[in-house]
Amino acid sequence: MAKSTTFQTKTNSKVTIGTEVTLGTATAASGGVTIEMPVTDYSFSEVAAHTLSVAPFRLNGGQAQSDDMVRAQRHDRMYEISMTFMASDKAINRICLALFGDDDGTNSLIGSMPAATTYADSVASIVPVTIHFEDSDPDSTAASGVDTEFKGCMCTSFNLAGDIGSDGGMVMGSATFVTGYAPVLAAKSYAGGTHTTVAQHVNFFNVHDFTKTEINSGSAEDLVLYSFELNIERSVNRVGFDTASNGFKPLGYSVGGYEVTGSLTVKRDVESKGAITFADTAEPVCAIDLDTGVFQITAPKAIIDTASINFDDDGWKTVIPFRCTYDGASTGNTIVSINTAA
């Protein structure tokens, strides 16, 4: 074959997340619930995916490998999709729905979550999503677009971060998904149903707009915030495989528990000292509250980890890492809330 003259760039592709009706059934082109994400970057696994499994060497008869000793494994493959995006209210709500099932604007992760720990192929569930990349297949041309669609995707992590000195202070999000289903390569356009376009993302959040940046462990410490980061992670494991049509699709997934961590970088002063100082007989438990009046992150039972110092020329800063927990009096208590509405 002759060398191809076509090429691909990220600017030619829209990234759309669609709600699935049943696990492993891609979101329909019409009548579904879909949202174009305001991405600034993204990546996904190559479509042709397998790993090589190699047998051990024999003790005699030649220390080499025949083709019988090396096999391609597809029964355990997992494709990974990641995206970085401007953290609008709609984008945050959608990722929270995929990760822990709450998208009502309060986006509260509570101690009893997840509501389900297993998901079965072809069984009704709105947690899995389809992720669609427009004009992303190597066969795609200007005249004939071919898209890449990953179905049965499960969210494994969500990161929110903002820095007063980067990205104009805009809060940015990143999310990672995995799927055990082979991607589909075909042209697809979404119409009807509930479809949110990139242009409809109009409410974005900025570190410059925080009016409250507080740690409270008995007294409220008013911090001068330079940057923050919040991470929510869980494991997702594929279960089994189905060799029908050589697809090796999973029989389902099992999911693990949530780990919620983060950090604040603040001016090192008497307020930051009060935020990290505890008696040796006390647990370093506090409440964290970052609030613009609309966008608000609260962690009512955060536990402070070992702080560190940045000896910067523009003033020393304290880096305060933390882990979010819930009040053990009830599993209905909040671990973290990411509010996107006033």
C-alpha positions, -999 to 999 in steps of 0.1 A, spaced: 0 0 0 11 36 -7 18 60 22 -13 77 35 -16 115 32 -42 118 60 -34 128 96 -51 135 128 -51 163 154 -71 168 186 -86 200 174 -107 181 149 -125 160 175 -153 165 199 -156 144 231 -191 133 241 -202 114 271 -235 95 268 -256 78 295 -261 41 288 -294 23 295 -277 -11 300 -241 -19 305 -223 -26 272 -250 -11 250 -238 22 235 -258 53 239 -282 57 210 -275 83 183 -310 98 189 -331 101 220 -303 96 245 -287 118 272 -254 131 260 -230 159 268 -201 174 249 -172 180 274 -153 213 273 -120 194 270 -85 209 267 -68 176 263 -76 139 261 -61 105 254 -73 69 248 -59 34 243 -51 22 209 -79 2 194 -58 -29 186 -51 -40 222 -36 -71 237 -8 -82 259 17 -110 253 18 -140 277 51 -159 276 57 -194 289 87 -202 311 119 -215 295 124 -253 295 152 -266 315 166 -286 286 161 -288 249 170 -252 241 168 -219 259 146 -201 234 110 -195 227 89 -211 200 57 -195 187 38 -220 208 52 -204 239 39 -169 233 3 -160 230 -17 -128 227 -41 -123 256 -73 -104 251 -95 -119 278 -83 -94 305 -78 -62 284 -89 -29 296 -90 3 275 -82 36 293 -97 70 284 -87 102 301 -98 138 296 -88 172 310 -115 199 308 -126 233 320 -146 226 352 -180 240 343 -210 232 365 -223 208 339 -190 190 334 -185 186 371 -220 173 376 -216 147 348 -184 133 362 -197 131 397 -227 111 383 -204 87 366 -181 83 396 -205 82 426 -240 86 413 -249 122 424 -253 150 399 -279 173 416 -255 202 420 -246 193 456 -226 163 443 -221 147 477 -201 116 482 -213 99 514 -201 70 535 -226 44 521 -215 48 485 -212 31 461 -248 20 459 -237 -10 439 -204 -28 439 -210 -50 408 -223 -43 374 -234 -71 349 -233 -70 311 -266 -62 295 -283 -53 328 -300 -19 332 -278 7 348 -272 45 343 -237 44 358 -217 32 328 -212 56 300 -203 57 263 -174 80 254 -174 92 217 -145 108 199 -155 124 167 -133 119 135 -107 100 156 -102 68 135 -71 66 113 -95 59 83 -113 92 90 -110 119 62 -123 154 57 -149 139 33 -158 109 54 -155 111 92 -150 79 112 -154 81 149 -141 60 178 -167 50 205 -159 33 238 -189 17 254 -193 3 289 -169 29 304 -166 32 342 -151 62 359 -121 54 381 -109 89 391 -118 126 392 -94 154 399 -102 191 405 -75 216 408 -69 253 406 -39 276 409 -40 313 412 -9 316 390 -19 291 362 -46 288 336 -60 322 345 -69 308 378 -96 286 362 -105 254 380 -97 225 358 -109 189 360 -96 156 348 -112 122 347 -101 87 339 -124 59 326 -118 22 318 -137 -3 297 -133 -39 289 -155 -36 257 -138 -34 223 -143 1 208 -165 6 178 -153 25 147 -181 41 128 -196 75 120 -222 87 145 -240 120 152 -262 127 182 -296 142 177 -327 145 198 -330 135 234 -310 156 258 -278 168 242 -256 194 258 -232 212 234 -198 227 243 -214 262 238 -239 255 266 -211 253 292 -212 289 304 -207 286 342 -170 282 350 -152 286 383 -120 304 393 -96 304 422 -97 342 422 -134 341 431 -130 322 464 -145 343 492 -139 316 519 -107 295 521 -110 280 556 -98 251 578 -117 248 610 -106 224 638 -123 243 666 -113 278 654 -117 290 618 -83 296 602 -86 321 573 -60 310 548 -45 328 518 -49 302 491 -25 299 462 -37 265 449 -58 235 457 -62 199 445 -89 173 452 -87 137 441 -114 110 442 -103 75 431 -117 40 431 -107 7 415 -127 -10 387 -120 -46 378 -134 -65 348 -150 -99 356 -148 -128 332 -149 -127 294 -172 -138 265 -155 -150 234 -186 -146 212 -176 -129 179 -140 -127 192 -150 -96 213 -138 -109 247 -163 -85 263 -165 -87 301 -193 -104 319 -193 -73 342 -173 -52 366 -166 -51 403 -158 -17 419 -138 -8 450 -141 18 477 -134 55 474 -102 72 484 -105 110 487 -74 131 491 -62 166 484 -39 194 493 -40 232 498 -10 255 492 -14 286 513 7 315 527 28 304 556 16 325 585 -2 323 619 -34 311 603 -17 282 584 2 273 616 -31 271 635 -45 249 607 -19 222 610 -10 223 647 -27 197 670 -18 184 704 0 151 703 -29 134 720 -54 147 694 -63 134 659 -57 161 632 -94 163 622 -108 195 607 -135 208 583 -123 223 550 -144 249 532 -136 265 499 -164 287 486 -170 313 459 -207 317 468 -216 293 439 -188 268 436 -180 252 470 -159 223 482 -166 211 517 -150 182 536 -166 181 571 -142 154 584 -109 159 568 -77 146 584 -46 166 580 -15 147 568 22 159 573 25 195 560 56 208 542 71 242 533 78 257 499 106 282 503 95 304 474 110 338 466 76 354 466 70 342 502 71 309 520 41 287 516 26 258 536 14 227 517 -14 210 536 -22 175 524 -54 159 537 -76 128 535 -114 132 535 -135 108 557 -171 107 569 -183 110 605 -185 74 617 -217 80 635 -236 73 603 -227 61 568 -251 87 555 -226 114 565 -207 133 538 -171 126 528 -169 155 504 -193 178 486 -186 196 453 -214 222 450 -219 238 417 -250 259 424 -257 288 447 
